[in-house]
Amino acid sequence: MNADGSQPSRLTLDGPGERYFAPFSSDGQWIALQMTPVVGEVHSAVYVMRSDGTALRRVSETAFAA
């Protein structure tokens, strides 16, 4: 994405599952997100990735269980 907000690019894969809450780290180098791999699944986990969309990794086993 350009500094003016034009030409946004997708950082997560399009497909099944749901993604929530994606704040940037204070230095702008990382994004944390809560992700549920399967639509309708009640368990989700917290993931982090670089702000360019690389280096996605899970950092929690479960963020929420209904």
Steps between C-alpha positions, in 0.01 A plus 500: 500500500620848426535755780182674379299176537477426128579157356429285807623141493359193675729367772301189592391219275150510364313184589320322779524633850455833669748770597446759774680789666825587327691770690855598404788483745624835631795491258273416204695186410250238622126436488318283755173338399248258638416233247255213484620257230154359425180704460266424789772349717483624858874482571734766372865584562720807496750533216769755416650589164731762357327811370575387142300179558795262538604285797149407620519294819262393773586630847212355705322168513152643548387860529132422556285197551124526524 
